[in-house]
Amino acid sequence: LEYMHNGCRPPIVHRDLKSSNILLTENLQAKISDFGLSKAFATEADSHVITVPAGTPGYIDPEFRESGNLNKKSDVYSFGILLCELITGQPPIIRGHKGHTHILQWLSPLIEKGDIQSIIDPRLQGEFSTNCAWKVLEIALSCVPPTSIQRPDMSDILGELKECLAMEMSFEMSIRGSVEMSLVLGTDMAPNLR
């Protein structure tokens, strides 16, 4: 996505970024698919295109939906929703017995409580760095303000996600190291045979 926005000439806006349009290779490398709604800017200098709003409910940038003013930050909004979906394990529109709730409305009271355990996908079974989880949530929320001018560029988001990945890898290494250390200590601590 960062390449589509900042590496392509002219830039391309996907317009329908959602979890079902992200494919994973056998090495778990993400690939964006379904460019049927994508728009390329007429020139490199263009910052937006006026077009009929299109996309998937729950992921559509509210500013784009209301104005028809499409820009790279419309994809940033969708990416933020995608990150929220990834973090929580919840779809962008949560169906319940009281009706439908947008994932951002669902998240808001949980964030206020400060309870990351209630936010993170329970299928992770607590196996994550709390600091990294908060960081990813912070990145996701930075992508979803109601107006595009408040959202970061994908290059900034990519940099922050790389920092977060480094934090998570450090967390993973510390867990592996402590498990390996306890295994080593466990064998060294056995009583001597007489």
C-alpha positions as CSV (number, residue, x, y, z in Angstrom):
1,L,0.0,0.0,0.0
2,E,2.8,2.4,0.8
3,Y,4.3,1.6,-2.6
4,M,1.0,2.2,-4.3
5,H,0.7,5.6,-2.6
6,N,4.4,6.8,-2.7
7,G,6.3,4.5,-5.1
8,C,3.9,4.4,-8.1
9,R,3.9,7.3,-10.6
10,P,1.1,8.4,-10.6
11,P,-0.1,7.2,-7.2
12,I,-2.8,4.6,-6.9
13,V,-5.6,4.5,-4.4
14,H,-7.1,1.1,-3.8
15,R,-10.5,2.2,-2.6
16,D,-11.5,-1.3,-1.3
17,L,-8.9,-2.3,1.2
18,K,-10.3,-5.0,3.5
19,S,-9.2,-8.3,5.0
20,S,-10.6,-10.4,2.2
21,N,-8.5,-8.4,-0.3
22,I,-5.3,-9.3,1.6
23,L,-3.7,-12.5,0.5
24,L,-0.9,-14.3,2.3
25,T,1.9,-16.2,0.6
26,E,3.2,-19.4,2.0
27,N,5.8,-17.3,3.9
28,L,3.0,-15.1,5.3
29,Q,3.9,-12.1,3.1
30,A,0.8,-10.0,2.5
31,K,-0.3,-9.2,-1.0
32,I,-3.1,-6.7,-1.9
33,S,-5.6,-8.1,-4.4
34,D,-8.8,-6.9,-6.2
35,F,-7.9,-3.6,-7.9
36,G,-11.3,-3.4,-9.5
37,L,-12.2,-0.1,-7.7
38,S,-8.7,1.4,-7.6
39,K,-8.0,4.8,-9.1
40,A,-4.8,6.3,-10.3
41,F,-4.3,10.0,-10.1
42,A,-4.1,11.8,-13.5
43,T,-0.7,13.2,-12.6
44,E,1.8,13.0,-9.8
45,A,0.9,16.4,-8.6
46,D,-2.7,15.5,-8.0
47,S,-3.6,15.0,-4.4
48,H,-7.3,13.9,-4.8
49,V,-9.9,12.7,-7.3
50,I,-13.6,13.5,-7.1
51,T,-15.5,10.2,-7.7
52,V,-18.6,8.3,-6.7
53,P,-18.0,6.7,-3.2
54,A,-17.4,3.0,-3.4
55,G,-16.0,0.3,-1.2
56,T,-17.1,-2.1,1.5
57,P,-19.2,-0.9,4.5
58,G,-17.2,-0.6,7.6
59,Y,-14.0,0.1,5.8
60,I,-15.1,3.2,3.8
61,D,-13.5,6.5,4.8
62,P,-16.4,8.6,6.2
63,E,-15.0,11.8,4.6
64,F,-14.9,10.1,1.2
65,R,-18.4,8.6,1.6
66,E,-19.8,12.1,2.3
67,S,-17.9,14.2,-0.1
68,G,-16.7,11.9,-2.9
69,N,-13.3,13.4,-2.4
70,L,-10.9,10.4,-2.8
71,N,-7.2,10.7,-1.7
72,K,-4.5,8.4,-0.4
73,K,-5.8,9.0,3.2
74,S,-9.0,7.2,2.2
75,D,-6.9,4.0,2.0
76,V,-5.2,5.0,5.3
77,Y,-8.6,5.0,7.0
78,S,-9.4,1.5,5.6
79,F,-6.0,0.3,6.7
80,G,-6.7,1.5,10.2
81,I,-9.9,-0.5,10.3
82,L,-8.1,-3.5,8.9
83,L,-5.5,-3.2,11.8
84,C,-8.4,-2.9,14.3
85,E,-9.9,-6.1,12.8
86,L,-6.5,-7.8,13.0
87,I,-5.9,-6.8,16.6
88,T,-9.4,-7.6,18.0
89,G,-10.5,-10.5,15.8
90,Q,-13.7,-8.6,15.3
91,P,-15.2,-7.7,11.9
92,P,-15.5,-4.0,11.0
93,I,-19.3,-4.2,11.5
94,I,-20.1,-6.3,14.6
95,R,-23.6,-7.9,14.4
96,G,-25.3,-8.3,17.8
97,H,-28.7,-8.8,19.3
98,K,-29.1,-5.0,19.6
99,G,-28.2,-4.3,16.0
100,H,-24.9,-3.5,14.3
101,T,-21.9,-1.7,15.8
102,H,-18.9,-0.3,14.0
103,I,-15.6,-1.7,15.4
104,L,-14.5,1.8,16.4
105,Q,-17.7,2.2,18.6
106,W,-17.0,-1.2,20.1
107,L,-13.4,-0.3,20.8
108,S,-14.0,3.1,22.4
109,P,-15.2,2.1,25.9
110,L,-12.6,-0.7,26.1
111,I,-9.8,1.7,25.3
112,E,-11.1,4.1,28.0
113,K,-11.0,1.2,30.5
114,G,-7.3,0.6,29.5
115,D,-7.8,-3.2,29.5
116,I,-5.8,-4.5,26.6
117,Q,-6.8,-8.1,27.4
118,S,-10.4,-7.3,26.5
119,I,-9.4,-5.7,23.2
120,I,-6.9,-8.2,21.9
121,D,-8.2,-11.3,19.9
122,P,-8.7,-14.0,22.6
123,R,-7.4,-16.6,20.1
124,L,-3.9,-15.2,20.9
125,Q,-4.4,-16.6,24.5
126,G,-2.3,-13.8,26.0
127,E,0.8,-14.6,24.0
128,F,1.7,-11.1,22.9
129,S,3.7,-8.1,24.1
130,T,1.4,-5.7,25.9
131,N,3.5,-2.8,24.8
132,C,3.4,-3.9,21.2
133,A,-0.4,-4.5,21.3
134,W,-0.9,-0.9,22.6
135,K,1.5,0.4,19.9
136,V,-0.4,-1.3,17.1
137,L,-3.7,-0.1,18.5
138,E,-2.3,3.4,18.7
139,I,-1.2,3.1,15.0
140,A,-4.6,1.9,14.0
141,L,-6.4,4.7,15.8
142,S,-4.1,7.3,14.2
143,C,-5.4,6.1,10.8
144,V,-9.1,6.6,11.5
145,P,-9.8,10.2,12.5
146,P,-12.9,11.5,10.6
147,T,-11.0,13.9,8.4
148,S,-8.1,12.9,6.1
149,I,-5.9,15.8,7.1
150,Q,-5.6,14.3,10.6
151,R,-4.3,10.9,9.3
152,P,-0.7,10.0,8.7
153,D,0.9,9.0,5.4
154,M,1.5,5.3,4.8
155,S,5.2,5.8,4.9
156,D,4.9,7.0,8.5
157,I,2.6,4.1,9.3
158,L,5.1,1.7,7.8
159,G,7.9,3.1,9.9
160,E,5.9,2.7,13.1
161,L,4.9,-0.8,12.2
162,K,8.5,-1.7,11.7
163,E,9.3,-0.4,15.1
164,C,6.4,-2.4,16.5
165,L,7.7,-5.6,14.8
166,A,11.1,-5.0,16.3
167,M,9.4,-4.8,19.8
168,E,7.5,-8.0,19.2
169,M,10.5,-9.9,18.0
170,S,12.4,-8.7,21.1
171,F,9.5,-10.0,23.2
172,E,9.5,-13.3,21.4
173,M,13.3,-13.7,21.8
174,S,13.0,-12.9,25.6
175,I,10.3,-15.6,25.9
176,R,12.3,-18.2,24.0
177,G,15.4,-17.2,25.9
178,S,13.7,-17.6,29.3
179,V,12.2,-21.0,28.2
180,E,15.6,-22.2,27.0
181,M,17.2,-20.9,30.1
182,S,14.7,-22.7,32.3
183,L,15.3,-25.9,30.4
184,V,19.0,-25.6,30.9
185,L,18.6,-24.7,34.5
186,G,16.2,-27.5,35.0
187,T,18.7,-30.1,33.9
188,D,21.5,-28.5,35.9
189,M,19.4,-28.4,39.0
190,A,18.7,-32.1,39.1
191,P,20.0,-33.9,42.3
192,N,23.2,-35.8,41.9
193,L,22.8,-39.6,42.0
194,R,24.5,-41.4,44.9
